[in-house]
Amino acid sequence: MYDFVIYFLSFVFVIVTLVFVHELGHYFIAKLCGVRVEKFSIGMGKEICSYNDKSGTKWCLSYIPLGGYVKMFGDANEASSPDFTKLKKMSASEKKASFHYKSVWQKLAIVFAGPLSNYLFAIVLFAGIACFSGVAEVMPVISEVVENSPAQSAGLLAGDEIIAINGNKIDDFSDMQEFMALHNSTDSFEVEILRGTQNQAMQVTPKMRQITDPFGDQHIIPYIGVIASDYSFKTFSYFNSLRYGFKESYRLSATTLKALYQMLVGKRSVREIGGPVSIAKYSGKTMQMGPSAVIWFLAVLSVNLGLMNLLPIPMLDGGHILFYLIEIITGKTPKKSIQEYGLRIGFLILGSLMIFATINDLVRVLWGK
């Protein structure tokens, strides 16, 4: 029961924080563009409490902590679909305050501001870790080769410095670990090393093995059998910490997109997709690890939330952005029927993904798979 309470409260904290940051981006740019914001909600469903500010915005906290929304003047619902009946009856002054009568560029900026806020938040969090806590750097120099491993069979030796894998530059041992996680097969790859003063290239054929991550989850990943132990903690200046934040956010985005592509083409199992239960579990685990782990977890989730919202799926910000880009290119607003069908399709896709992710979570919790 104690663990359940910790996980639930941690989940609520994480989700409320990330949703607030996301929706605040929409809210801020909307107000900057002169849009009247009717409602700012953290959570969905019935309201727990609310407050009306002087500008007429209703700020509320709702019972279901699985998202949030900013409802603007002229919206028919929380998904920002237009209220066409209301829009037709608006006076000239009301049109000036309506989201749907703003220029396409203003609407694009307002919608894009949500994911952008998540990215900026992640960059600041990563920068804070790099500046104040420090980041572990592991030199890509092999300190030990496991006996009877693929690395030993390929001829790798202790003291070899890994320079590149399949042409991808390796600056840190974590770069190699990331490559292995995305490689996700027993296909051979080329490892370029520096041995003494000479560069050499070797073909390595990995094996698959099961590991347990820091959260207690089991994964089957490629393995070659090299260990690197030359590491240090490095702190960054304010400027360089921001560069690190940008770099980490970009790296996470690229890695996530590659993994999604692999799932789409069948090279990676869709059972890796996690839902609310997984987030609750990882939230609780990181809370027990300390402040740095919590900040890191918030940053990772913030990048994922920003990236997922940019996918061109109706109902998500990316779906709205797609419609606005079509309008910019063609000079015409997509037909009402197209927008309505798009929202239905988007609802079906997102609903199906949520159900599938929750089933995956339950399978992992109940059967450990």
Secondary structure, DSSP 8 states (H G I E B T S, - for coil): -HHHHHHHHHHHHHHHHHHHHHHHHHHHHHHHTT--EEEEEEEEEEEEEEEE-TTS-EEEEEEEEEEEEEEETTBSSTT--B-HHHHHT--HHHHHH-GGGS-HHHHHHHHHHHHHHHHHHHHHHHHHIIIII-EEEE-SB-SEE-TTSHHHHHT--TT-EEEEETTEE-SSHHHHHHHHHHH-SS--EEEEEEETTEEEEEEE--EEEEEE-TTS-EEEEEE--EE---EEEE---HHHHHHHHHHHHHHHHHHHHHHHHHHHTTSS-GGG---HHHHHHHHHHHHHH-HHHHHHHHHHHHHHHHHHHTSS-TTSHHHHHHHHHHHHHHSS---HHHHHHHHHHHHHHHHHHHHHHHHHHHHHHHH--
